């Protein structure tokens, strides 16, 4: 979900959200304890007014400075952390005045003087939040985290004051129930309905003591979310495993090169650093032959936030669950899950559960088959072990080689970061009509030397659609995982604004001169996150609050884009050997395709375990709830295989506890994947396959450009001609239907 993990992106109805590939999401998403009724739509996406560049040279003002070409861009080269707090205060004061002007308007409420006027508020604050969230996600530091701890509750309280503004709600209510409503355009009706619902769902109808209690809960939650995230980042930065040369057996040269560079950067030259992040942990567990070290790295990673020390998150989680339950009780809901799903595609927790459990049974059965294969191989080797969670990836790789003669390191030689980026641009050109042109003259400031920026233009007309920022490498202060965000979203109701989109990854930076080689999963993640960026760049909606969407739908577009990685065109053109430059041989391509459902039991089960725990936590009575005990007992009831764990254990589950973007909503990945598999079959069945222009045109029109301007279920029916069916998902994963 920005400081993409915090609450404000969805409060403001934005598309600034994070995601990761398929059903194996890696990162905490943007949270959102409440949603702002109205506002200029995006917490750091609103379009800036023109600013005098000469004045900007004199002083950096985060509330004003979006300068230069392309409709104005963030002045990342002039960022000054000392100015962020006063700028936030000034931005909130300015937006409060804009809201007060709406409520003080003596004219009868209309769409234009109330709903559209609300969409036009908060632009100064949104520009400040661009920098604020960037610091939190990409450049965090102890100094910033102190500011964040102070300011997150203040920002939350500010938005609560708008959500609970009775005079403002009265005007919105009058528009929603007035005669003008029936004469509005469909997108204006939808916008009005969305804003009206945000008030009713987020305390706008509460008065007196209940309103005060609601606001106090939100302010306390904002502080807890910041504390949870700080603890998690501390454990990611603090639990590094250093290896001596004698402890590196089995690890590929490319991994060792990056690990050596990381150790040197951390002040340990001559050693190898295994950072406590997924991108570092995953390949180590896959290839290291040192079983005791695999266990150590595994425990470091899966015990983040759960070490019984100053950074332990269990008590924070218990408080969060209790406060969320108290808050929705004030609104008349039985539990947080019921409140959350009311405005999602799933509508009820039971519908989400039904889908997950249909897939769960098949995925667990597949895990038992996978473990049996691994155990047989270990026994044949005379390993004298029982497969444990820290063995799963290691022996899965061995089984992959034995069953499919497929070596993931061999595949990795063909997955070069630079070539994959070109492949994504090619796909975007063929399907969306976009052209990506690198900006090398320094005209667009960046916040780190690793960041590159591209113009995005319409190939047919030359019109500038926006910019694409790419920040690929891990570093201290950058949160783990992969995510997409925007610094400005599309809108046209006050003049058309271009898009400033960004993708962020945490690949291990190689030694100078060496290529960045990715796993197949990481390559899919790149395409996935780029799918979010294409969604932002494709939007054709008038109003900022229509750029977002329902969380169990917005992952669909990005998951769909993953499918183009394995198309013949991408493989034949861009997957070339880092050593010889030769294209991937057909024999290897065929092995990859035959192994496409390999290890789906592991991938699906670890994800679903997290999604099921998320939902059950938010339906449970929070009084006296012990998160560790609840996790353990619930997984036992579900029949969780002992050989693997949740993808995100509860104490490190940033998707749902560093904010609310995916709280009681992590199921959304599998919900979206049903749509993805079904839509992919539409391309597979078309005469032009995945590059069929008619199907691509319908996809862009209904699934990408429409945003939240129409009901997602209706948009999908317009694309496919019917509702999505689960059969395609089960076929994709090799599960019995």
Secondary structure by P-SEA (a helix, b strand, c coil): cccccccccccccccccccccccccccccbbbccccccccccccccccccccaaaaaaccccccccccccccccccccccccaaaaaaaaaaaaaaaaaaaaaaccccccccccaaaaaacaaaaaaaaaaaaaaacccccaaaaaaaaacaaaaaaaaaaaaaaaaaaaaaaaaaaccccccccaaaaaaaaaaaaaaaacccccccaaaaaaaaaaaaaaaaaaaaaaaaaaaaacbbbbbcccccccccaaaaaaaaaaaaaaccccbbbbcccaaaaaaaaacccaaaaaaaaaaaaaaccccccccccaaaaaaaaaaaaaaaaaaccccaaaaaacccccccaaaaaaaaaaaaaaaaaaaaaaaaaaaaaaaaacccccccccaaaaaaaaaaaaaccccaaaaaaaccaaaaaaaaaaaaaaccbbbbbbbcccccccccccbbbbbbbccccccccbbbbbbccccccccccccccccbbbbccccbbbbbcbbbbbcccccccccccccaaaaaaaaaaaaaaaaaaaccccccccccccccccaaaaaaaccccccaaaaacccccccccccccaaaaaaaaaacccaaaaaaaaaaaaaaaaaaaaacccccccaaaaaaaaaaaaccccccccccccccccccccccccccccaaaaaaaaaaaaaaaaaaacccccccaaaaaaaaaccccccccccaaaaaaaaccccccaaaaaaaacccc
